[in-house]
Amino acid sequence: MENNEKKKLSLNVVSTKEHKGFGAGALDLSNLSSVIIDGDEAYIDLGAIHAKSKVERGVKFSTNKDDVPNGRKCWVVWVYVGRGEEGPFYAGVTACEMLVDSEARRGWKILADHVNKMDYALKQRVILDGLNDTEKAALKRVLVEHNAEWWERSGEALKQGLA
């Protein structure tokens, strides 16, 4: 590129395009987002899709909880946006637990669980097992603040799960 210009990348999280090229039908992540819940704070962090969210960066993860005795509980929540007759809505929402000790740069998570829950979100399932009331309230808050209309069009399973 001329003059050391860097090409800017854009990420379409919600797309109306239908992908028909290489790998079509394999796995479409264009309508998938991720929310991180860290204590009573929840925020959208698309880095989680590649295990590079703010809380995951620089952390070496283990499958043994004993390796992270001082870890704080964090959640990756996969959010799939579906499209109905009235418009987009939160169709699949699944939560995955992890422990993070930022000081020690150590963490615990089960990658297979994260992948399976991502798949369940894409299949429009709602799995919120393990979230406490504070975490549920934080997740609901970020979903409503992001798009209240999508929240209103969402199914009862999600609304009851976060009530």
C-alpha positions as CSV (number, residue, x, y, z in Angstrom):
1,M,0.0,0.0,0.0
2,E,1.1,3.5,-0.8
3,N,2.5,5.8,2.0
4,N,2.3,3.1,4.6
5,E,-1.5,3.4,4.7
6,K,-3.1,0.7,6.7
7,K,-6.3,-0.8,5.4
8,K,-9.1,-0.4,7.9
9,L,-11.1,-3.5,8.6
10,S,-14.7,-3.5,9.4
11,L,-16.7,-6.2,11.1
12,N,-20.4,-6.5,10.3
13,V,-22.0,-8.1,13.3
14,V,-25.5,-7.9,12.0
15,S,-25.6,-8.4,8.3
16,T,-28.4,-8.7,5.8
17,K,-26.1,-10.2,3.2
18,E,-26.4,-13.9,2.4
19,H,-23.0,-15.5,2.0
20,K,-22.9,-17.9,-1.0
21,G,-19.2,-18.3,-1.5
22,F,-16.6,-20.7,-0.2
23,G,-17.8,-22.5,2.9
24,A,-21.4,-21.4,2.5
25,G,-23.7,-23.1,4.9
26,A,-20.8,-24.3,7.1
27,L,-21.0,-21.8,10.0
28,D,-22.3,-18.2,9.7
29,L,-21.0,-16.0,12.5
30,S,-22.1,-12.8,10.9
31,N,-25.1,-12.4,13.4
32,L,-23.1,-13.6,16.4
33,S,-21.8,-11.3,19.1
34,S,-20.3,-11.8,22.5
35,V,-20.9,-10.1,25.8
36,I,-18.5,-10.3,28.7
37,I,-19.9,-10.3,32.3
38,D,-17.2,-9.4,34.8
39,G,-18.8,-9.0,38.2
40,D,-21.7,-6.6,38.0
41,E,-20.4,-5.1,34.7
42,A,-21.5,-6.4,31.3
43,Y,-20.2,-5.2,27.9
44,I,-20.1,-6.2,24.3
45,D,-16.6,-7.6,23.4
46,L,-16.4,-9.2,20.0
47,G,-12.8,-10.3,20.7
48,A,-14.3,-13.3,22.7
49,I,-15.3,-14.9,19.4
50,H,-11.5,-15.6,18.9
51,A,-10.8,-15.9,22.7
52,K,-9.2,-12.4,22.7
53,S,-11.7,-10.5,24.8
54,K,-10.3,-7.9,27.2
55,V,-10.4,-10.3,30.2
56,E,-8.9,-13.2,28.2
57,R,-5.9,-11.3,26.6
58,G,-2.6,-12.3,28.1
59,V,-4.1,-15.0,30.2
60,K,-2.9,-18.6,30.0
61,F,-5.9,-20.9,30.4
62,S,-6.0,-24.3,32.0
63,T,-8.7,-26.9,32.2
64,N,-8.0,-27.4,35.9
65,K,-9.8,-25.1,38.3
66,D,-7.1,-25.7,41.0
67,D,-4.6,-23.8,38.8
68,V,-6.6,-20.6,39.4
69,P,-7.2,-20.4,43.2
70,N,-7.7,-16.6,43.2
71,G,-9.7,-16.4,40.0
72,R,-12.7,-14.2,39.7
73,K,-15.8,-15.6,37.9
74,C,-16.4,-14.1,34.5
75,W,-18.8,-15.1,31.7
76,V,-18.7,-15.1,27.9
77,V,-22.3,-14.9,26.7
78,W,-22.9,-15.7,23.1
79,V,-25.7,-13.7,21.6
80,Y,-27.2,-14.7,18.2
81,V,-29.4,-12.1,16.5
82,G,-32.2,-13.7,14.5
83,R,-34.6,-12.1,12.1
84,G,-38.3,-12.5,12.3
85,E,-41.2,-11.0,10.4
86,E,-41.1,-7.9,12.6
87,G,-37.3,-7.5,12.5
88,P,-34.2,-8.6,14.4
89,F,-34.4,-10.0,17.9
90,Y,-32.1,-11.8,20.4
91,A,-32.7,-15.4,19.2
92,G,-30.0,-17.4,21.0
93,V,-28.2,-16.5,24.2
94,T,-25.9,-18.9,26.0
95,A,-23.5,-18.3,29.0
96,C,-20.1,-19.9,29.5
97,E,-18.2,-19.6,32.8
98,M,-14.5,-18.9,33.2
99,L,-12.2,-17.9,36.0
100,V,-9.6,-15.2,35.5
101,D,-6.7,-14.2,37.8
102,S,-5.5,-11.1,35.9
103,E,-2.5,-10.5,38.3
104,A,-1.2,-14.1,37.9
105,R,-2.3,-14.1,34.2
106,R,-3.9,-17.5,34.7
107,G,-7.4,-18.6,33.9
108,W,-9.7,-21.6,33.8
109,K,-12.2,-22.4,31.1
110,I,-13.4,-25.5,29.2
111,L,-13.0,-24.6,25.5
112,A,-15.3,-27.4,24.4
113,D,-18.1,-25.9,26.6
114,H,-17.5,-22.5,25.0
115,V,-17.7,-23.9,21.5
116,N,-20.8,-26.0,22.3
117,K,-22.5,-23.0,23.8
118,M,-21.6,-20.9,20.8
119,D,-23.2,-23.5,18.6
120,Y,-26.3,-23.6,20.8
121,A,-26.7,-19.8,20.5
122,L,-26.5,-20.2,16.7
123,K,-29.2,-22.8,17.0
124,Q,-31.3,-20.2,18.9
125,R,-31.3,-21.8,22.3
126,V,-31.3,-19.9,25.6
127,I,-28.9,-21.3,28.3
128,L,-28.3,-19.1,31.3
129,D,-27.4,-21.7,33.9
130,G,-25.1,-20.5,36.6
131,L,-25.7,-16.8,36.2
132,N,-26.6,-15.1,39.5
133,D,-29.2,-12.3,39.8
134,T,-26.5,-9.6,39.5
135,E,-25.0,-11.1,36.4
136,K,-28.5,-11.6,34.9
137,A,-29.4,-8.0,35.5
138,A,-26.1,-6.8,33.9
139,L,-26.7,-9.0,30.9
140,K,-30.3,-7.8,30.5
141,R,-29.1,-4.2,30.9
142,V,-26.6,-4.5,28.1
143,L,-29.0,-6.2,25.7
144,V,-31.8,-3.6,26.3
145,E,-29.4,-0.7,26.1
146,H,-27.9,-2.0,22.9
147,N,-31.3,-2.3,21.2
148,A,-34.6,-2.1,23.1
149,E,-36.6,-3.1,20.0
150,W,-34.6,-6.3,19.6
151,W,-35.2,-7.1,23.3
152,E,-39.0,-6.5,22.9
153,R,-39.2,-8.9,20.0
154,S,-37.2,-11.6,21.8
155,G,-38.8,-14.8,23.1
156,E,-40.2,-15.5,26.5
157,A,-37.5,-18.0,27.3
158,L,-34.9,-15.2,27.3
159,K,-37.1,-12.7,29.1
160,Q,-38.0,-15.2,31.8
161,G,-34.4,-16.3,32.1
162,L,-33.3,-12.8,32.8
163,A,-36.3,-11.7,34.9
